[in-house]
Amino acid sequence: MKPKAIFNWSSGKDSALALYKILKEDHFEVTSLLTSINKDFQRISMHGVHVSLLEKQAESLNLDLIKMEIPKEPSMKEYQDIMLKTMKGIRSQGVTHSVFGDIFLEDLKQYREKQLDTIGMNAVFPLWQQNTTDLIHEFLGLGFKTIVTCVNETYLDKSFAGRIIDDNFIKDLPDNVDPCGENGEFHTFTFDGPIFKNKIDFEVGEIVKKTYPKPKVDGNEDGDYVFWFCDLILK
């Protein structure tokens, strides 16, 4: 009998490729998707995608969906408490592994492993330390289709929001931007590919600017983070 695994699903390209690899390897029984949702706006954290599109993804993937609702601006303790409660519930269902699409952020990997270890679960990283240029080309070569839903203005301007990722998009990226956006430069919504039964149909809505205060350093705030979000509207 294969061990049961939960898949941490962001709705984007790295999640889609990692899920593809996990399903192809067939070492785990993937029981469901787990996604963090902004409780106030009913949108996927950081990606800005409305929950209605997320639900369509889960339906097309033929997987159950667990929506973990997070307050608008949670403290680290609030976030950890919600995550721990959610994961304990999942663990009680016989799930022993948690799968992530992380590629090379070592601190994040260690954090995930440490938190899961406290409840007797193991972390799995199908894309870990693979070349991100190779990964994005593999993703496109497999027939996946994804659209940029959020860009960090520190790295990319507004024009990148709402673009479909293709070879031209990759060529247009500045040298300091990872081709998979692994440093948080951009986030995506994957709407078609080999793991989906049906393409997710949507319309591109408005592009909205949002700012968030940077963490205080020595008691002083150092300006704001600026993000551009492209709204997607389910057809």
Buried (B, 14 or more C-beta within 10 A) or exposed (E): EEEBBBBBBBBBBBBBBBBBBBBEEEEBEBBBBBBBBBBEEEBBBBBBBBBEBBBBBBBBBEBEBBBBBBEEEBEEEEBEEBBEEBBEEBBEEEBBBBBBBBBBBEEEBEEBBEBBEEEEBEBBBBBBEBEBEEBBBBBBEEEBBBBBBBBBBEBBEEEBBBBEBEEEBBEEBEEEBBBBBBBBBBBBBBBBBEBBEEEBEBEBEEBEEEEEEEEEEEEEEEEEBBBBBBBBEBE
